[in-house]
Amino acid sequence: MLLKELHRFNGFKAGHVWDVTADSYFKCNPALFPIMPKKMRTNENFTRKNDERDLFPVKKNGVAKCLAYTPPQYRTNKAGCYIEFYAYDPSAGKMHRKRVKVNHINGSRNRKQYAKEAINRFTDLLSDGWNPWIDCDPDDIALFMDSLDRYEEHVQKQHTSGLFRKQTYDDYKSKIKIIRHYVENILKPKERIRYMFQFTKRWCIDFLDYIYIERNNGAQTYNNYLTFLRTISQWWLERGMIVVKPTDGISPISKRLFAKERGCIPIDKIKEIGEWTKKNDPYFHFACQILYYCFIRPVEMTRLTIADFDLQESTITIRATASKNKRTQAVTLPKKVLLFGVELGIFSSPMSYYVFGDKLRPGREPIDTKIFRDHWAKVSRKLKLKKEWKFYSLKDTGITQMLRNNTTAPINVKDQARHSSLAITEIYIGENKKAVPEILELDGAL
């Protein structure tokens, strides 16, 4: 009969993180079993020292941890009458006591009856997964780090399937690593995010402030991390790990408030770089020419094959599969660059070969963009170039010089750079601080 009543009770379910015997269970629930033997009855003046919450140690993680609780009990002491139980508090990382006072109910008999009914309701709620310290559906509870791991597996799959470029893959992996570092090493233990319901707008703002202020990154980096948080939030939302996107309402830093940093290299230094690389590192010199005259990004350069060069038309076709904007477009190959490539014997290689393979010579396998940076570092040391002058600066400098020499129409520069609009191309012009000769000598009708 005892076990039958026990199984009828809604709060006793297999799979809970705590386990009790029939005797200890009845001792914790005198209001539910008023006819139990006297020797089994609990003293209503229960103290913290003999509190039986230690019977239910929380040893599991994740959702099971959040569902841990002790059965509600009716207590009386000098402070009054109340219902008490413990439930796991994720923010504190331990069981936390919950008290509900019933002093407002007049009459001892009425108060006990009310408490008995309230205990039944609380027990039903707790057994169904309700947690007084979590404002979300129990089905939405998931560990933050587990969800981050799942997204990282998704990124890995996208990369191996060819949907993510290696540069995109590396960028996402880097941002995931920074998030882990922020949670595990930067935040204090009490502030660390454990569950997905703690992934809030406030948390996102604090993390972005850490990126922008504490790590002293620029506005563009701030915006890039915000974009990443939006992307991962959408992925989690679609899979039911969160119910709202916490990034909604967080605005990026306006591009009007920061100028795009351009490490343009002076013309005299460009000539010095050209002379040194042509003599000491000719294949890297060819790569510099492609970047300076054709504005093809380093990551796109690593995907160029011999077949992409049309020597009769003097053009280079950047295929959609190799292009950042996923569009197939052709750019003009200056004769100067074409002839130097012929001199090096680059176009004598098989059509399927990558232009930049091992040692920057044509080969069967493409290289990583890091190889370009390594060669540039060698040039930079030899010529004592400024740190802000990067390999990519050759592209910025090439566009700027082409716009300022007044021999090439801006629309042609836009097409050569494969920009989506002239507004983007005009960013490279910058602010002119010198008098324009044509305007200086202007003698109009007025």
ABEGO torsion letter per residue (X at the ends): XAAAAAAABAABBBGBABBBBAAAAAAABAAABAABBAAABBBABBBAAABAAAABBBABBEAAAAABBBBBBBBBBAAEBBBBBBBBBAAAGBBBBBBBBAAABBEAAAAAAAAAAAAAAAAAAAAAGBBAABBBBAAABBBAAAAAAAAAAAAAAAAAAGABBAAAAAAAAAAAAAAAAAAAAABBAAABBABAAABBAAAAAAAAAAAAAAAGBBAAAAAAAAAAAAAAAAAAAAAGABABBAABGBBBBBAAABBBBBBBBBAAAAAAAAAAAAAABAAAAAAAAAAAAAGBBAAAAAABBAAABBAAAGBBBBBAAABAAGBBBBBBBBAAAAAAAAAAGAAABBAABBABBBGGBBBABBBBAAAAAAAAAAAAAAAGBBAABBAAAAAAAAAAAAAAAGABBAAAAAAAAGBABAAAAAAAAEBBABBBAAAAABBBAX
